Amino acid sequence: MNSKKALSVLLLIFGESLIIAGFIVLGKGLDGKILLLDIIVSSIIFNLFFGSMIFPWIDLKDKSQKAVGNIGIKMVFTLIYTFFAIAIMVYFIVDKPSHVHAQFLAQGILLFFLILGLYFGISASDKVEEVYYDEKRNRGNLDDLKSATKEVQLKLESMKTIPVGILNKVNSLQENLRFISPSNNDISLELEKKYLVEIRKMSDYLYDLSPNFEAIEESINNCERIYKERKQVYSN
């Protein structure tokens, strides 16, 4: 634990101690159960806000930024909970000090509301993370297409006997791959597999002592056809 985090934990403990001491000193006239309940509620509120200083809601190192989907929901539920929890404490202390069970019930309902909000926040975070990794995986598939095409492109550029038309087609194909959008559609995945089969088949032809230019051109045409089909497919 670094010195900054250690100091934050120390402040958290000190703040909690002040809350307890404050209620004990100033709440001598309160029922023991109400005093304990108010200490617990105040501690929850204190930790909700001060705890975020030790454990930030957004982790800048997390590339998925899943906390972004959580922070709005968490903030709304936290503010609502805080407002009504304090209002209930003040109301029962001033007007209904003897209604112990009613205050426990009211604070229990509010705590349930807060936990429900945190649950929704976690669900939102999980969804953001899921979308991020789906997109990353889909981009990875496209990177495989570009990498395989680049390998063929470099091989062609190193050959002196290759027809210019074939090289131009492969160059155009590599350039056009930039315009394909990532997709999680099953059709797109199948087309990407077919493209890889064709481009790797073409790569194998290039390593023959006497390359079959007719077969190479046929593979290029197949790649172009698959590319056009794939370009029209988007995520579900």
C-alpha positions in Angstrom: 0.0 0.0 0.0 1.5 3.4 -1.0 1.6 6.3 1.3 -1.3 8.1 -0.3 -3.7 5.1 0.0 -2.5 4.5 3.6 -3.3 8.1 4.5 -6.7 7.8 2.9 -7.4 4.7 4.9 -6.3 6.5 8.1 -8.6 9.4 7.3 -11.4 7.0 6.6 -10.9 5.4 10.1 -10.6 8.8 11.7 -13.8 10.1 10.1 -15.6 7.0 11.2 -14.4 7.5 14.7 -15.7 11.1 14.7 -19.1 10.0 13.5 -19.4 7.4 16.3 -18.0 9.9 18.9 -20.3 12.6 17.7 -23.5 10.5 18.0 -22.4 9.2 21.4 -21.8 12.7 22.8 -24.7 14.5 21.1 -27.2 11.8 21.1 -27.4 10.9 24.8 -31.2 11.4 24.8 -31.8 9.0 22.0 -33.0 5.4 22.4 -30.0 3.0 22.2 -31.4 1.2 19.1 -32.0 4.5 17.3 -28.6 5.7 18.2 -27.0 2.6 16.8 -29.2 2.8 13.6 -28.2 6.4 13.0 -24.5 5.6 13.5 -24.8 2.8 10.9 -26.7 4.9 8.4 -24.3 7.8 8.8 -21.4 5.4 8.4 -22.9 4.1 5.2 -23.3 7.6 3.8 -19.8 8.6 4.8 -18.2 5.5 3.2 -20.2 5.9 0.0 -18.6 9.3 -0.6 -15.3 9.1 1.1 -14.7 5.5 0.1 -14.6 6.6 -3.6 -11.4 8.5 -2.8 -9.7 5.2 -1.9 -11.4 3.1 -4.5 -12.2 5.4 -7.4 -15.3 4.7 -9.4 -13.3 4.9 -12.7 -10.1 2.9 -13.3 -8.1 4.7 -16.0 -6.1 1.5 -16.5 -9.2 -0.4 -17.5 -9.4 -0.2 -21.3 -13.0 -1.4 -21.3 -14.0 1.5 -19.0 -16.8 -0.6 -17.7 -17.2 1.8 -14.7 -18.5 4.4 -17.1 -21.7 2.4 -17.4 -21.9 2.3 -13.6 -21.0 5.7 -12.4 -24.2 7.5 -13.5 -26.6 4.9 -11.9 -24.4 4.7 -8.8 -24.3 8.5 -8.4 -28.1 8.9 -8.8 -29.0 6.1 -6.3 -26.3 7.3 -3.9 -27.6 10.9 -3.9 -31.3 9.8 -3.5 -30.4 7.4 -0.7 -28.3 10.1 1.1 -31.0 12.7 0.9 -33.8 10.5 2.2 -31.7 8.7 4.8 -30.7 12.0 6.4 -34.3 13.4 6.1 -35.6 10.3 7.9 -33.0 10.6 10.7 -33.9 14.3 11.3 -37.7 13.7 11.0 -37.7 10.8 13.6 -35.3 12.6 16.0 -37.4 15.8 15.9 -41.0 14.6 15.6 -41.1 10.9 16.2 -38.3 9.9 18.6 -40.4 7.0 20.1 -41.2 5.4 16.7 -38.2 3.0 16.8 -39.6 0.3 14.5 -40.9 2.7 11.9 -37.5 4.2 11.6 -35.8 0.8 11.2 -38.4 -0.1 8.5 -37.9 3.2 6.6 -34.1 2.9 6.7 -34.3 -0.7 5.7 -36.4 0.2 2.6 -33.9 2.9 1.7 -31.0 0.5 2.1 -32.8 -2.0 -0.2 -33.2 0.8 -2.7 -29.4 1.6 -2.5 -28.4 -2.1 -3.0 -30.8 -2.3 -5.9 -29.1 0.7 -7.5 -25.7 -0.9 -7.0 -27.0 -4.1 -8.6 -28.2 -2.2 -11.6 -24.9 -0.4 -11.8 -22.9 -3.6 -11.8 -25.2 -5.0 -14.5 -24.6 -1.9 -16.6 -20.8 -2.2 -16.1 -20.9 -5.9 -17.1 -22.7 -4.9 -20.3 -20.2 -2.2 -21.2 -17.4 -4.7 -20.6 -19.1 -7.4 -22.7 -19.6 -4.9 -25.6 -15.9 -3.9 -25.4 -14.6 -7.4 -25.6 -17.0 -8.4 -28.3 -15.8 -5.4 -30.4 -12.2 -6.2 -29.6 -12.7 -9.8 -30.7 -14.4 -8.7 -33.9 -11.6 -6.2 -34.6 -9.1 -9.0 -34.0 -10.8 -11.0 -36.8 -10.4 -8.1 -39.2 -6.8 -7.7 -38.1 -6.2 -11.3 -39.2 -7.6 -10.5 -42.6 -5.4 -7.5 -43.0 -2.3 -9.3 -41.7 -2.8 -12.2 -44.1 -3.4 -9.9 -47.0 -0.3 -7.8 -46.1 1.8 -11.0 -46.1 0.7 -11.7 -49.7 1.2 -8.1 -50.6 4.8 -8.1 -49.4 5.5 -11.4 -51.1 4.2 -10.1 -54.4 6.3 -6.9 -54.2 9.4 -9.0 -53.7 8.7 -11.0 -56.9 10.0 -9.7 -60.2 7.9 -11.9 -62.5 4.5 -11.2 -61.1 2.0 -9.4 -63.4 1.3 -5.8 -62.4 -2.4 -6.3 -62.6 -2.3 -8.9 -59.8 -0.2 -6.7 -57.5 -2.6 -3.8 -58.1 -5.6 -5.9 -57.2 -4.0 -7.1 -54.0 -3.0 -3.5 -53.1 -6.5 -2.4 -53.7 -7.9 -5.3 -51.6 -5.6 -4.4 -48.7 -6.7 -0.7 -48.9 -10.4 -1.6 -49.0 -10.2 -3.8 -45.9 -10.0 -0.6 -43.9 -13.6 0.1 -44.7 -15.1 -3.0 -43.2 -16.8 -2.5 -39.8 -16.4 -5.0 -37.0 -19.4 -7.3 -36.7 -20.6 -10.1 -34.3 -23.0 -11.5 -37.0 -22.5 -15.2 -37.7 -22.6 -14.5 -41.4 -19.7 -12.0 -41.1 -17.6 -14.6 -39.2 -18.3 -17.2 -41.9 -17.3 -14.8 -44.7 -14.1 -13.8 -42.8 -13.2 -17.5 -42.5 -13.7 -18.0 -46.3 -11.6 -14.9 -47.0 -8.7 -16.3 -44.9 -9.0 -19.6 -46.7 -8.7 -17.9 -50.1 -5.9 -15.5 -49.1 -3.8 -18.3 -47.6 -4.4 -20.4 -50.6 -3.1 -17.5 -52.7 -0.1 -17.3 -50.4 0.7 -21.0 -50.9 0.6 -20.5 -54.7 3.2 -17.7 -54.4 5.7 -20.0 -52.8 5.7 -22.5 -55.8 8.7 -22.4 -58.0 6.4 -21.6 -61.0 3.4 -19.7 -59.5 0.1 -20.5 -61.2 -1.0 -16.9 -62.0 -4.4 -18.1 -63.3 -5.1 -19.7 -59.9 -3.8 -16.7 -58.1 -6.0 -14.4 -60.0 -9.0 -16.7 -59.3 -8.3 -16.5 -55.5 -8.0 -12.7 -55.8 -11.4 -12.5 -57.5 -12.9 -14.8 -54.8 -11.4 -12.5 -52.1 -12.9 -9.4 -53.8 -16.3 -11.1 -54.0 -16.1 -12.2 -50.3 -15.0 -8.7 -49.3 -18.0 -7.1 -51.1 -20.3 -9.4 -49.3 -18.7 -8.9 -45.9 -18.7 -5.1 -46.3 -22.6 -5.3 -46.4 -22.8 -7.2 -43.1 -23.1 -5.3 -39.8 -23.5 -6.2 -36.1 -26.9 -7.6 -34.9 
